[in-house]
Structures are given as structure tokens and as C-alpha cells.
């Protein structure tokens, strides 16, 4: 399995209403310094992948080449009940913390 496929497989496990950071995904895959590579893997992801559930370390949505994708990400997260304060996800309330049994 490629790194990109491993990222996609892990992102599929993030439940509705929860978020993970690029760095957390990288660390779970055994590559703690590969947060940017996680972002790269999500740039070309399949349409059915919940890419919007991955945010940066501060809880902000990240620029994906177009401003419209940032708005789309926020709209999708809010539709799942994710709360934003000052433009950032409230990580204390919405961080995905169920790491047990993952890769």
C-alpha cells in the first residue's frame, strides 16, 4: 500500500463531527514529520473521501488551491455539527481521539 492509499484509508475512519490534523494523520502512519505529504495525498483524493475532516494544527481549514474549497470544507464541517470560533474548529470539542487499534 502506498503512503497516499494509507492516508485515504485512515481518513475514511474519521467519524462525522470529528476532525484530525495533518500531523496526527502523519504520526498515526508512522511518519510524524510528513504532515505536508498528508496534505499532498488529500489533494488528489477520491470524491467520496471525507477530506474535509482534516484540518491544520490550529484547527483552521487549509487552502487547497481555490478559495471555494476552503468554503466547501467549512460548510461540510458545520453541516456535521462542527463548531468554529474565530475561524477555527474548536479542537477540544471535535478532535478525533479514538486512536486505539489504528495502524
Secondary structure by P-SEA (a helix, b strand, c coil): ccaaaaaaaaaaaccccccccaaaaaaaacccccaaaaaaaaccccccccccccccccccccccccaaaaaaaaaaaaaaccccccccccccccccccccccc
